[in-house]
């Protein structure tokens, strides 16, 4: 599946990085399909001067919701038929711009996450309550294990404020009641010293 036109960084699109030279459009769409996803088109980007693959592509879905669900389900999972194993690095195609313009979206820190809670579980728990949830990210250590906290981004400030006051102590995600804050609490176990709001947002757009 290839695409010859269209806004590849727009609605319903994901950015996918870390591609090897053998990963063609056909290879990538097959990988998504094997894991139950149905992208409409894949566009592997190329260096404009050499014509060689640039190491990333855009994956287009029917709706933004399908794209976001696929991102949270697959991020960090092994791409089928890769040896040595390569993992999905997915992001909203226009997330970097949104992270830089942080005033357009609103984030919350979510703490006391159980080790079994991944990005997708975190996303579904909050998206089921607030339609404006855009991204969820569980922060991992260098070995790939959860640090016990993460971040949620909202497109609507009222939803963010409501979540902050009404979902603290929420039970139903993992084994612990959740802690929720507008910023990383000082001295929280596992958090890095001096984490800024912008760095927290950048975590949300890293794959």
C-alpha positions as CSV (number, residue, x, y, z in Angstrom):
1,X,0.0,0.0,0.0
2,X,1.5,3.3,-1.1
3,X,0.2,6.8,-1.4
4,X,1.0,9.3,-4.0
5,X,-0.7,12.3,-2.5
6,X,-2.4,13.6,0.6
7,X,-1.4,15.2,3.8
8,X,0.7,12.6,5.4
9,X,1.3,14.5,8.6
10,X,-2.4,15.3,9.2
11,X,-5.6,13.8,10.4
12,X,-5.5,10.0,11.0
13,X,-1.8,9.7,10.4
14,X,1.0,8.3,12.5
15,X,4.7,8.8,12.2
16,X,6.8,5.6,12.4
17,X,10.6,5.8,13.0
18,X,13.6,3.5,13.3
19,X,13.0,1.8,9.9
20,X,15.6,-0.4,8.3
21,X,16.3,-0.2,4.6
22,X,14.4,-3.5,3.9
23,X,11.2,-2.2,5.3
24,X,9.1,-1.4,2.3
25,X,5.5,-0.1,2.3
26,X,4.3,-3.7,1.8
27,X,6.5,-5.0,4.7
28,X,5.1,-2.3,7.0
29,X,1.4,-2.8,6.1
30,X,1.8,-6.5,6.6
31,X,3.3,-6.0,10.0
32,X,0.3,-3.8,11.1
33,X,-2.2,-6.3,9.6
34,X,-0.6,-9.2,11.5
35,X,-1.2,-7.4,14.7
36,X,-4.8,-6.7,13.9
37,X,-4.6,-3.1,12.6
38,X,-5.8,-1.9,9.2
39,X,-3.9,1.1,7.8
40,X,-5.2,2.6,4.6
41,X,-1.8,3.7,3.2
42,X,1.9,3.7,4.0
43,X,4.4,6.2,2.7
44,X,8.1,5.5,3.3
45,X,9.9,8.8,3.1
46,X,13.2,9.2,1.2
47,X,16.2,11.5,1.2
48,X,15.4,14.1,-1.4
49,X,19.0,14.1,-2.6
50,X,20.1,10.5,-2.5
51,X,16.7,8.7,-2.9
52,X,17.6,6.4,-0.1
53,X,15.0,5.6,2.6
54,X,15.1,8.3,5.3
55,X,14.4,5.9,8.2
56,X,10.8,6.8,8.8
57,X,7.3,6.7,7.2
58,X,3.8,7.9,7.6
59,X,0.9,5.5,8.3
60,X,-2.6,6.6,7.4
61,X,-5.8,5.3,9.0
62,X,-9.4,5.9,8.3
63,X,-9.9,7.9,11.4
64,X,-7.9,9.7,14.1
65,X,-9.3,7.3,16.7
66,X,-8.0,4.3,14.8
67,X,-4.6,5.9,14.5
68,X,-4.4,6.7,18.2
69,X,-5.6,3.3,19.2
70,X,-3.0,1.6,17.0
71,X,-0.2,3.8,18.4
72,X,-1.0,2.9,22.0
73,X,-1.5,-0.8,21.3
74,X,1.7,-1.3,19.3
75,X,4.3,1.2,20.6
76,X,7.2,-0.8,22.0
77,X,6.0,-4.1,20.7
78,X,8.2,-6.1,18.3
79,X,7.6,-5.5,14.6
80,X,6.8,-8.9,13.0
81,X,9.5,-10.5,10.8
82,X,12.3,-8.4,12.1
83,X,15.6,-10.1,13.1
84,X,17.2,-8.9,15.2
85,X,14.0,-7.6,16.8
86,X,13.0,-4.1,16.1
87,X,10.2,-2.4,18.0
88,X,7.5,-0.1,16.9
89,X,8.3,3.6,17.3
90,X,5.0,5.4,16.7
91,X,3.7,8.9,17.2
92,X,0.9,11.2,16.2
93,X,2.2,12.7,12.9
94,X,1.8,16.2,14.2
95,X,2.6,15.6,17.9
96,X,6.0,17.4,17.8
97,X,4.4,20.7,16.8
98,X,1.7,20.3,19.4
99,X,4.3,19.6,22.1
100,X,6.3,22.7,21.2
101,X,3.0,24.7,21.4
102,X,2.3,23.4,24.8
103,X,-0.4,26.0,25.5
104,X,-2.7,24.3,23.1
105,X,-2.9,21.1,25.1
106,X,-2.9,20.3,28.8
107,X,-1.1,17.5,30.6
108,X,-1.4,15.7,33.9
109,X,1.1,13.5,35.8
110,X,-0.3,10.1,36.8
111,X,1.5,8.2,39.6
112,X,1.3,4.9,41.5
113,X,0.9,2.9,38.3
114,X,1.2,-0.8,38.6
115,X,4.0,-2.6,36.6
116,X,1.4,-4.2,34.3
117,X,0.0,-0.8,33.1
118,X,1.2,0.1,29.6
119,X,0.5,3.1,27.4
120,X,-2.6,1.5,25.9
121,X,-4.2,0.6,29.3
122,X,-3.4,4.1,30.6
123,X,-4.9,5.7,27.5
124,X,-8.1,3.6,27.5
125,X,-8.7,4.3,31.2
126,X,-8.8,8.0,30.7
127,X,-10.2,8.2,27.2
128,X,-13.2,6.3,28.4
129,X,-13.9,9.2,30.8
130,X,-12.8,12.2,28.6
131,X,-13.1,12.5,24.9
132,X,-10.4,15.1,24.7
133,X,-7.6,12.7,25.8
134,X,-5.0,12.7,23.0
135,X,-1.9,10.8,24.3
136,X,-0.9,8.6,27.2
137,X,2.7,7.7,28.1
138,X,4.1,5.4,30.8
139,X,7.7,6.4,31.6
140,X,10.1,3.5,31.4
141,X,13.6,3.0,32.8
142,X,16.6,2.1,30.8
143,X,15.7,-1.6,30.9
144,X,12.2,-1.1,29.7
145,X,10.3,-1.4,33.0
146,X,7.8,1.1,34.2
147,X,8.9,3.7,36.6
148,X,5.4,3.7,38.1
149,X,4.2,7.0,36.6
150,X,3.3,8.5,33.3
151,X,1.5,11.5,31.6
152,X,-1.8,12.1,30.0
153,X,-2.5,14.9,27.5
154,X,-5.8,16.6,26.9
155,X,-7.0,18.9,24.1
156,X,-9.5,20.5,26.5
157,X,-8.5,22.4,29.6
158,X,-11.8,21.8,31.4
159,X,-11.4,18.1,31.0
160,X,-7.9,18.3,32.4
161,X,-9.1,20.3,35.4
162,X,-12.1,17.9,36.0
163,X,-9.8,14.9,35.8
164,X,-7.4,16.5,38.3
165,X,-10.1,17.0,40.9
166,X,-12.3,13.9,40.3
167,X,-10.0,11.0,39.3
168,X,-7.3,11.3,42.0
169,X,-7.5,8.0,43.9
170,X,-9.2,6.3,40.9
171,X,-9.4,2.5,41.2
172,X,-9.7,0.2,38.2
173,X,-6.4,0.6,36.5
174,X,-3.8,-1.8,37.9
175,X,-3.7,-2.7,41.6
176,X,-3.2,0.8,43.2
177,X,-5.3,3.9,43.5
178,X,-3.9,6.5,41.2
179,X,-2.2,9.7,42.2
180,X,-2.8,12.7,39.8
181,X,-1.1,16.0,39.7
182,X,-0.6,18.9,37.4
183,X,3.2,18.6,37.8
184,X,5.7,15.9,38.8
185,X,5.6,15.9,42.7
186,X,9.0,16.8,44.3
187,X,10.8,13.8,45.6
188,X,8.5,11.2,44.0
189,X,10.2,7.9,43.9
190,X,11.4,7.1,40.4
191,X,11.0,10.6,39.0
192,X,13.9,12.6,37.7
193,X,15.0,15.7,39.5
194,X,13.9,19.0,38.0
195,X,11.5,17.6,35.4
196,X,9.9,20.6,33.6
197,X,6.5,20.8,32.0
198,X,8.0,20.9,28.5
199,X,10.2,17.8,29.2
200,X,7.0,16.0,30.4
201,X,5.4,16.9,27.2
202,X,8.3,15.7,25.2
203,X,8.1,12.3,26.9
204,X,4.6,12.1,25.4
205,X,5.9,12.4,21.9
206,X,8.9,10.1,22.2
207,X,8.5,6.6,20.9
